[in-house]
Amino acid sequence: MQDWKMTAFTIVITVALYVLSRQFYLKTQNPLVNPLLLSTTAIILILHFMGITFEQYKPGKSIMTFLLGPATVALALPLYTNRHVLRKSFIPILIGIFSGAISTLTTAVILAKWSGLDALIVRSIAPKSVTAPIAIEIARITGGDPAIAVAFVIFTGTFGSIIGAGFLSLCKVKNPVARGLAMGVTAHGQGTATILQEGQTQGAMSGIAMALSAVLISFIAPFYIPWLMN
């Protein structure tokens, strides 16, 4: 298959499987059929049985990854729509984001150390709750492995998007602002996409939590992670 045809095919099959997975999720409302997890599994299986390698899939992946930029910027729309919420609770929101970001970073390192994991793994796990590009740079600065860091970021986002909303409901967290902030801080983009389906307020708060926690952690991680390690 010619290169451009392969690229087009991988993009079409990826988008189609995600759309189908999302429709299935919306009909069932079952967190175990999370569209990201379901579509990713289906894509891997199809590519494997069709004999398509990652190198062949990579050009299409690069195009779709590039589109993450505009998609992230699009989160500004629900944020603008709910700007009155941000103005009304600006200080509590900042406190929540700060405490959440510090907590996720601290617990990740402490639990990993208590589990007896290698120092390289611990440093790679630490930035698991920030978006992948920032996690890669944090891992490089702190002596972790960028590839391992990305794997944990993806796992955290997928796991958080599957159980996050249900866990918050189990804990009787009903406030849309609180639910959005919790998902954004802990499950970054994948959690934001999931909680946005509940409402624009949740999505807007999750988006700002994801962005601000990533900025905060990128500033403190190079100093805080080595301190925790010691």
C-alpha positions in Angstrom: 0.0 0.0 0.0 1.3 3.4 -0.9 2.5 5.7 1.9 -0.3 8.2 1.5 -2.9 5.5 1.3 -1.6 3.9 4.5 -1.6 7.2 6.3 -5.2 7.9 5.2 -6.3 4.4 6.2 -4.8 4.6 9.7 -6.4 7.9 10.3 -9.8 6.8 9.1 -9.7 3.5 11.0 -8.6 5.3 14.2 -11.3 8.0 14.0 -14.0 5.5 13.0 -13.2 3.1 15.9 -13.2 6.0 18.4 -16.5 7.3 17.1 -18.1 3.8 17.3 -16.6 3.3 20.8 -17.9 6.6 22.0 -21.4 5.9 20.7 -21.3 2.5 22.4 -20.3 4.2 25.7 -23.0 6.9 25.4 -25.6 4.2 25.0 -24.4 1.9 27.8 -23.0 4.6 30.2 -20.8 1.8 31.5 -17.4 3.2 32.6 -15.8 -0.2 31.8 -16.4 0.5 28.1 -14.5 3.8 28.2 -14.2 5.0 24.5 -10.4 5.5 24.7 -9.7 2.1 26.2 -12.1 0.3 23.9 -11.0 2.1 20.7 -7.3 1.7 21.6 -7.7 -2.0 22.1 -9.6 -2.4 18.9 -7.0 -0.4 16.9 -4.1 -2.5 18.3 -5.9 -5.8 17.4 -6.8 -4.7 13.9 -3.3 -3.4 13.1 -1.8 -6.6 14.5 -4.0 -8.9 12.4 -3.5 -6.7 9.3 0.2 -6.8 9.7 0.5 -3.0 10.0 3.6 -1.9 11.9 4.0 1.0 14.2 6.3 2.7 11.7 3.5 2.5 9.1 1.0 3.8 11.6 3.3 6.7 12.8 2.6 9.2 10.0 -1.1 9.1 10.6 -0.5 9.2 14.4 1.6 12.4 13.9 -1.2 14.2 12.1 -3.7 13.2 14.7 -1.3 14.2 17.5 -0.8 17.6 15.9 -4.6 18.2 16.0 -4.5 17.8 19.8 -3.3 21.4 19.9 -6.5 22.9 18.4 -8.6 20.5 20.4 -7.0 21.7 23.6 -7.5 25.3 22.6 -11.1 24.5 22.0 -11.5 23.9 25.7 -11.4 27.7 26.1 -15.0 27.8 24.8 -16.6 26.1 27.8 -14.2 28.0 30.1 -15.4 31.3 28.6 -19.0 30.2 28.9 -18.5 29.5 32.6 -16.1 32.4 33.4 -18.6 33.7 36.0 -17.9 30.5 38.0 -14.2 31.1 37.8 -14.5 34.7 39.0 -16.8 33.7 41.9 -14.6 31.0 43.3 -11.2 32.0 42.0 -9.3 31.5 45.3 -10.9 28.2 46.3 -10.3 26.9 42.8 -6.6 27.9 43.0 -6.2 26.2 46.4 -7.9 23.1 45.1 -5.6 22.9 42.1 -2.5 23.5 44.1 -3.3 21.0 46.8 -4.4 18.4 44.2 -1.3 18.8 42.1 1.0 18.5 45.2 -1.0 15.5 46.5 -0.8 13.5 43.3 2.9 14.1 42.9 3.7 13.3 46.6 1.6 10.2 46.8 2.9 8.8 43.5 6.5 9.1 44.7 5.9 7.8 48.3 3.8 4.8 47.2 6.3 3.9 44.5 9.2 4.1 47.0 7.2 2.1 49.6 6.6 -0.6 46.9 10.4 -1.0 46.6 10.5 0.1 42.9 13.7 1.1 41.3 14.6 4.8 41.5 14.4 5.2 37.8 10.8 3.9 37.8 9.9 6.2 40.8 11.1 9.3 39.0 9.2 8.2 35.9 6.0 7.6 37.8 6.1 11.0 39.6 4.6 13.2 36.8 1.9 10.7 35.9 -0.9 13.2 36.3 0.3 15.9 34.0 -0.1 15.9 30.2 2.4 13.8 28.3 4.7 16.5 26.7 5.3 18.1 30.2 5.8 14.7 31.8 8.4 13.8 29.2 10.5 16.9 30.1 10.0 16.4 33.8 11.2 12.8 33.5 14.3 14.0 31.6 15.2 16.7 34.1 14.7 14.5 37.2 16.5 11.4 35.8 13.5 9.4 34.8 12.7 7.6 31.6 10.5 9.6 29.2 9.0 6.4 27.6 8.0 5.0 31.0 6.7 8.4 32.0 4.4 8.5 29.0 3.2 5.0 29.6 2.2 5.9 33.2 0.5 9.2 32.0 -1.6 7.2 29.5 -2.5 4.6 32.1 -3.4 7.3 34.7 -5.6 9.2 32.2 -7.3 6.0 31.0 -7.8 4.6 34.5 -9.0 8.0 35.8 -11.4 8.5 33.0 -12.9 5.0 33.7 -13.4 5.2 37.5 -13.1 8.9 38.2 -16.7 10.1 37.8 -18.0 7.0 39.6 -15.6 7.3 42.4 -16.5 11.0 42.9 -20.2 10.0 43.0 -19.4 7.2 45.5 -17.7 9.9 47.7 -20.8 12.1 47.4 -19.0 14.8 45.5 -21.8 16.4 43.5 -20.6 20.0 43.0 -19.8 20.3 39.3 -16.8 22.6 40.0 -15.3 20.1 42.4 -15.9 17.2 40.1 -14.2 19.0 37.2 -11.2 20.1 39.2 -10.6 16.6 40.6 -10.7 15.0 37.1 -8.5 17.7 35.5 -5.8 17.4 38.2 -5.7 13.7 38.4 -6.6 12.4 34.9 -5.5 15.4 32.7 -6.9 15.4 29.1 -8.6 12.0 29.1 -10.4 12.8 32.3 -11.4 16.2 30.9 -12.9 14.6 27.8 -14.9 12.2 30.0 -16.1 14.8 32.6 -17.1 17.2 29.8 -19.8 14.8 28.9 -21.5 15.6 32.3 -21.7 19.3 31.6 -19.8 22.4 30.4 -19.0 23.6 33.9 -17.3 20.3 34.8 -15.4 20.4 31.5 -14.3 24.0 31.9 -13.0 23.4 35.4 -11.3 20.2 34.4 -9.6 22.0 31.5 -8.2 24.9 33.7 -7.2 22.4 36.4 -5.3 20.3 33.8 -3.5 23.4 32.5 -2.6 25.1 35.8 -1.6 21.9 37.6 0.7 21.1 34.6 2.3 24.5 34.9 2.7 24.2 38.6 4.2 20.8 38.6 6.6 21.7 35.8 8.0 24.5 38.1 8.3 22.5 41.3 9.0 18.9 40.1 12.7 19.5 39.3 13.3 20.4 43.0 10.4 18.6 44.8 10.9 15.1 43.3 14.6 14.8 44.2 13.7 16.1 47.7 11.0 13.4 48.0 13.4 10.8 46.7 15.9 11.6 49.5 
